[in-house]
Amino acid sequence: MADSSNSIGVCMIRRRSQYDRVIPSGKGEESPMHPLPKWFRPLIVAVLALGFLLLIAFTYKWPLIWDAQIFHYANFLVDHGYRPYKDITDMNLPGAYLVEGGAMHLFGGGDLAWRMYDFSMLLAVIIAGMVIAAPYDWLAGLFSGVLFAVIHSDDGPIDSAQRDEAMAMMLMVSYAFLFEALRRRKAWLLVPPGFLVGIACSIKPTFAPLGLALFVLIWFTLRKRGVPAMPYLACGLAGALGATALVLGYLLHYGSLGAFITISRTITPYYSQLTHFPLKQMAIGFLPFILKLLLPFSLIAAFYNKSWREMERPALLLAVLSGAFSYFIQHKGNPYHRYPLTMFLPLWLGIELALAMRKPQPWLRAVGAAGIALGTLVGVPYYLARVHRIPVNNRFTPALVADLKQLGGDRLQHKVQCVDMVDGCYNALYRLKLLPSSGSMGDLLYFSEIPSPVVDQYRDQFQRELALNPPSVIVLSNVWFTHHTASFDKLQQWPAFATYLDTQYDLAVTRNFPAEFGAAYRLYLRKGSNLPPPQAAN
């Protein structure tokens, strides 16, 4: 009998030695990592790492366009004495100014600098995801971060370093600190997540409910452990109050609090009702295709996974649901509105799949490995191929820069006015370091097809500003926010402004850029300004 027992013991030791590592089950047990082919993990890691490097190589030359140029120019104006909301008509919340302005001071304001900012956010997401997934399998964090990076980049340069990406990144880093605070039992680690969630909510308030839900979840978790919750909640609240103080201090510093409240009561509610995307179409475009393919694998794995640590699975699912809420509540259907969802969902999916790869049942291990392989070996190459084929057309801004240089360049300080949304006029002024005739940012309200006292109010304000300081040059783009097709017919929505242009200005040139979503601009020169007309060639 003794020899038989020893034989069994030796056999068990040998079998145990096959396992690479163990993870805590959350209940004081150990669940062995069952073996997959030795080449599987190195292959997955190599493809993910190479995929991220290729993404950088494919996109580092992307230009600064679309929404990013607006924030660059707005922060440029603030740096040159303009007061946000008071001198600059803009409805974006203060957090957008703080975050984008901070990034500009840290990375610079050029095209490559903005790509570095985007890459830095993606790297932060990967590292934070690996910290979150560490007790289960750090590979899940790498998997989810790279998958988000390629999905995000598939939207092209127009959605590079968007506000929703910055918000989602801050939330991901917040979760890393939150989980580590509870794992290590260090209350002070909740100060950074409180601050970051507060700043994220100052960009867009759609994640305020998540912040409150996390406070409740932390309280229940600590109460279950028998640990006093007040020090933890106090640290989280201190961080949130720090963010609030920073935002309030920013507004008070520029004397913009009253103007901000006015804009929040007028433009913001009006904007929220414009260009609503049909809910059916929003639901269809809700998830990128690769996440739709991964979801069944992860749901099967989730049904059998019991080794999550206390509140960590519910907390991640709360983030996923909050991302979905943020997407639908904005009601615009913009791809970048999905970023909080498409950042957190792959992390939850990845952890479920990684845990399945450690199960004793071979079929469950196969489910987990198949999901990871599908996302890595199919999803990453698929999106990289799409990203590599994205045409990068940005002739609008260089053409306008050349025209404005010909018209006098720096002599146009305070004498040029953009009537544009995101086509590139503000980008041209930013590159030439030209200050505008007025602080009007964007023609969102001026050519709206939905009548409103708000529209009338801001049209009158713009006309008063033009009368006080008539610009020598007006740049009118054909982008029409509330219309599906770009067209200069938008002038028909504001006859008074069309008459103003006809009587006070001469149309000098029209330039068309069919490859850039049909973008075009017109240059109007004030009568009697004696400016040399630009060359007529497009």
MOTAUR-V959873 format. One line per field, one symbol per residue. psi: psi as a letter, one per 20 degrees, with the letter a starting at -180 (. if undefined). Layout:
psi = ???
This chain:
psi = hghgghggggghggghihpgrqqqiikjrpoqoqqrphigghggggggghggghgghhiijqrorchhhghghghgggikiqpphghonpiqrhhgggggghhghghrjaghhhhhgghhgghhgggghhggigigohhhggghghggghgghiirhhkplrghggghghhghghgggghghgilohhiigghggghggghigpjijghggghhggggggghhhikpphghghggghgghhggghggghgghhjkjgghggghhifgghghhjqlppphghghgjgpqhhhhhhggghggghhipjjqodjgghghhggghhggggghhhkhjphiiighgighghggggggghhhijqhphhhhhgghggghghgiggghghghgghippnplhgghghggghghiidiijpjjqppnrfjhjghgghghilpqrhrjpoqkghhkqjoqqhgggghgggghgghhhmpqhppoorjpogjqhppqiihhiimhhhgggghhiqpogqppqmhilkkqqqqpppppjikqpprqhp.
